[in-house]
């Protein structure tokens, strides 16, 4: 019983997110202009996305889309986030989170 529970808990992260890393890589092409091709920005005012937690990236994008996140680069990020579906956000976030 303990082994079944442990296996179930270990599989949970993959079951919760159906994000597609390969699709996220393709969808992230527009992000590369500011955040770098591999998620490492060459410009200090743009944050690195490589290795960020998936949930953090998704929550940030949703905050830009809803207008909850304002100031800073929100004038640039809101239109970018507006163009993304929830699935797009999950895929992009999964891609950047997968980069170590």
C-alpha positions as CSV (number, residue, x, y, z in Angstrom):
1,X,0.0,0.0,0.0
2,X,2.8,2.4,0.9
3,X,4.5,1.7,-2.5
4,X,1.3,2.5,-4.4
5,X,0.9,5.7,-2.5
6,X,4.5,6.7,-3.1
7,X,4.2,5.9,-6.9
8,X,0.9,7.9,-7.0
9,X,2.5,10.9,-5.3
10,X,5.6,10.8,-7.6
11,X,3.3,10.7,-10.7
12,X,1.2,13.7,-9.4
13,X,3.3,16.5,-11.0
14,X,3.0,14.9,-14.4
15,X,-0.7,14.2,-14.0
16,X,-1.5,17.7,-12.9
17,X,0.2,19.4,-15.8
18,X,-0.5,18.3,-19.4
19,X,1.9,21.0,-20.7
20,X,3.8,20.2,-23.8
21,X,7.5,21.3,-23.5
22,X,8.1,20.9,-27.3
23,X,5.1,23.1,-28.1
24,X,6.2,25.5,-25.4
25,X,9.6,25.9,-27.1
26,X,7.9,26.7,-30.4
27,X,5.5,29.1,-28.7
28,X,8.4,30.9,-26.9
29,X,10.0,32.2,-30.1
30,X,8.4,35.6,-29.5
31,X,9.7,35.6,-25.9
32,X,13.3,35.3,-27.1
33,X,13.4,38.9,-28.3
34,X,13.7,40.1,-24.7
35,X,14.3,37.0,-22.6
36,X,16.9,35.3,-24.9
37,X,16.7,32.2,-27.1
38,X,17.5,30.0,-24.2
39,X,15.7,32.0,-21.5
40,X,18.8,34.0,-20.5
41,X,18.4,37.7,-21.2
42,X,21.2,39.8,-22.5
43,X,19.5,42.9,-21.1
44,X,19.5,43.4,-17.3
45,X,15.9,44.8,-17.2
46,X,14.4,41.6,-18.7
47,X,14.3,38.7,-16.3
48,X,15.9,35.3,-17.1
49,X,13.2,32.6,-17.6
50,X,15.5,29.6,-17.8
51,X,14.8,27.3,-14.9
52,X,12.0,29.4,-13.3
53,X,9.2,27.4,-11.7
54,X,6.4,26.6,-14.1
55,X,3.7,27.9,-11.7
56,X,5.5,31.2,-11.2
57,X,5.7,31.8,-15.0
58,X,2.1,30.9,-15.5
59,X,0.9,33.1,-12.6
60,X,3.0,36.0,-13.8
61,X,1.6,35.7,-17.3
62,X,-2.0,35.5,-16.0
63,X,-1.4,38.5,-13.8
64,X,-0.2,40.5,-16.8
65,X,-3.2,39.3,-18.8
66,X,-5.7,40.3,-16.2
67,X,-4.0,43.6,-15.4
68,X,-3.3,42.5,-11.9
69,X,0.4,43.1,-12.5
70,X,1.2,46.7,-13.5
71,X,4.2,48.9,-13.7
72,X,7.6,47.9,-14.9
73,X,7.3,46.1,-18.2
74,X,3.6,45.6,-18.0
75,X,3.0,47.8,-21.1
76,X,5.1,45.3,-23.0
77,X,4.0,42.1,-21.3
78,X,0.2,42.7,-21.2
79,X,-0.2,42.5,-25.0
80,X,2.0,39.5,-25.1
81,X,0.0,37.7,-22.4
82,X,-3.3,38.8,-24.0
83,X,-2.3,36.8,-27.1
84,X,-1.8,33.6,-25.1
85,X,-4.4,31.0,-24.1
86,X,-4.1,29.2,-20.7
87,X,-2.6,26.2,-22.6
88,X,-0.1,28.4,-24.3
89,X,1.0,29.8,-20.9
90,X,1.4,26.3,-19.5
91,X,3.4,25.1,-22.5
92,X,5.7,28.1,-22.5
93,X,6.2,27.8,-18.7
94,X,6.9,24.1,-18.9
95,X,9.6,24.7,-21.6
96,X,11.4,27.4,-19.5
97,X,11.1,25.3,-16.3
98,X,12.6,22.3,-18.1
99,X,15.8,24.3,-18.9
100,X,18.4,23.7,-16.3
